[in-house]
């Protein structure tokens, strides 16, 4: 996606206008060369009337500053013990980063403030260990933050919390980001870190249901570094609390934030609640999108060319697989009532969403629908993907004689010599 493509961005504006996004930015991203570009992305979001809160970490800066002072910090990320020396280093490092972010936002003509909106209390003694100045979020001053957001001001929140006695505590920034997204009812929580997202067996997970991610976090856990485990756990907590979309992306990618927000594919990992994807019947207004979605596959002769007029006449046969209300896959079920057979056709998944099980879900959907209609047999024709239908869909190779007469006539006249695949649904 080209983030500058206004036609793409305009599609999302009605959905995101006046919504709240929480951006959780690792300290390492703030000092990265791409950070000025990230600030430009934030300025674009603000120009579209999206409400932005920024939470930043400081682990890298705490480690660096401690090294300069010849200290060994007891806690870098706000999850372990924070002794007095580490707290002082954390205060200095966090305040420097907050100031740097405020400077960058000012350079992009954005109003911003640092707040004490995180009310914390001591984490206390855990497992017999006194965590001293490590804090835990007690509550968020929602009224203060909503007032700022309503005035177009970006709150910048350090990894620190404050109690009623004026004491300061080191708090994990992921936990703060979760609390903000939860209590402000944010539409999105976006973690910006130094890796591309969550991986499984070395492959980037593009999107994952919150339940599936939760399963990955049960022992033995996925082989992720501790900071990603933290983000994954807080992503699960956020989705379970009602935040529908949590993103984990690489903040070092130029225009990555816009590409994540304003495209189907994104650049990182999306954790979502169950309604994120759905299969629905196509409408006439969807025909153009279906033709655009499949045009390359038609050009390579994987799919038969269909005209807009022909598809409109049979629009009830077509179904879309949507992600965030955008089509990334499609399928059709044509019915031949005289023979009590159905044809699975027009199966396609966008290249950006291949190898994610979408094709199998579409096959299963058509099969389930065919069974509900009482059909006895499902057929499909393929020139290039027949092994997929056999291995993934449970079809077996048939002959042209298995086709209903009307379909056989089209088969013979097409000259494609497609393989005919058959799946019995019930006994005749």
Helices and strands as residue ranges (DSSP letters): H 6-16, E 20-25, H 27-30, H 35-47, E 51-56, H 59-68, H 84-107, E 112-114, E 118-122, E 125-126, E 129-130, E 135-140, H 142-150, E 154-157, E 160-162, E 168-170, H 173-183, E 188-193, E 199-200, E 203-204, E 207-209, H 210-216, H 226-241, E 245-250, H 256-261, E 269-272, G 274-276, E 277-281, G 284-286, H 287-299, H 308-313, G 315-317, E 318-323, E 326-336, E 341-349, G 351-353, H 358-372, E 377-382, H 386-393, E 396-397, G 400-402, H 405-414, E 419-424
